Amino acid sequence: MSKAALTRSHIIQQAAGVFNRLGYAGTSMADLMAATGLKKGGIYNHFASKDDLAFAAFDYLFDWMQQRYSEALQGRLSARDRLIAVVETAYASHEDPLLQGGCPLLNTAIESDDTHAGLRQRVRVAMDRWRTMVAKIVRYGQKNDELLASLDPDEVATVLIATMEGSVMMSKLYGDRTHLIHARNHLLRYIDTLCETA
Amino acid sequence: MSKAALTRSHIIQQAAGVFNRLGYAGTSMADLMAATGLKKGGIYNHFASKDDLAFAAFDYLFDWMQQRYSEALQGRLSARDRLIAVVETAYASHEDPLLQGGCPLLNTAIESDDTHAGLRQRVRVAMDRWRTMVAKIVRYGQKNDELLASLDPDEVATVLIATMEGSVMMSKLYGDRTHLIHARNHLLRYIDTLCETA
């Protein structure tokens, strides 16, 4: 990596944590300067605007999450095991310091839905990928007669993602992992009810 | 009501919608002036600070929600009917223009958890009340042998609230009520599984 590429990558990584904790509107140039150790010019040398940096920071966190899902799904062959891996990975991710500010999809969705069409579009694409991943697992399980044919794959995706995201919000609000654990236990039982042999 | 009380009430109502849509950090004095039709001095005549107004606006929306729950629960005697009323009321509230910006608990939790201890505390108290309302219904149903004795009332509260809030986030993100409907249908089936006769 060139020095410029290294600096750009350093800025993105540091800014990602700051945006995720403080929000887009709540992050000032001073916050970004403090986190990166760079002056304003040093940051804008690499990014055309605050938006440009915010997009790169969001993509960085989402790529990191996708990587974790991809690793967790490796070698998991049954639909049931794959759905369990999705739930376990979602919750395990929140133990990583990178997601100290919570889930970037949730945070950015809430902030951008009425205010920032560019960021909202970014989150929609990311959420589409997450929903598609879950729905594909359900369809695969239905094809293999492992999951109930009566299931609506899109509904399963909404239920899994909504429950996980809502419980992340509650645990962050209270600084108490109990809500994550309750929701995880509920979802593992829910996954069992999706199976033909349940 | 005195003229001062009427003006104060008008400011709170208008500001509540703005804060809920744009967020606390995302709301400027210009936004508040445009929404209320008042000058800065006219607003600060009634509120000591932006925080002071934000607290009053949050309380206004939460009181409105509590009122809706209270009305919906009237005459609902069984625990099952009461839990259904909670779910139906949560989703029905989002058809009211007042909640155009989404759920104030969710929005304020996400924004304040890492940034604004005063607002976060306000949301914690509100969330405590919501959780307590659900847990009390579960305990009442257990006492009457209507709901399974094995249930953890706090877990039921987390599952209901997390699923509802996560689906509100998804529906707002896409501008698509499908996610609300999927989550609602799931929760109605979930409530059935809590019953002794399920």
Interface residues (C-beta under 8 A of the other chain):
Chain A: R21 L22 G23 A25 G26 G101 G102 L106 N107 A109 I110 E111 D113 D114 T115 R120 V123 R124 M127 D152 D154 E155 T158 V159 I161 A162 T163 M164 E165 G166 S167 M169 M170 K172 L173 Y174 T178 H179 H182 A183 N185 H186
Chain B: R21 L22 G23 A25 G26 G101 G102 L106 N107 A109 I110 E111 D113 D114 T115 R120 V123 R124 M127 D152 D154 E155 T158 V159 I161 A162 T163 M164 E165 G166 S167 M169 M170 K172 L173 Y174 T178 H179 H182 A183 N185 H186
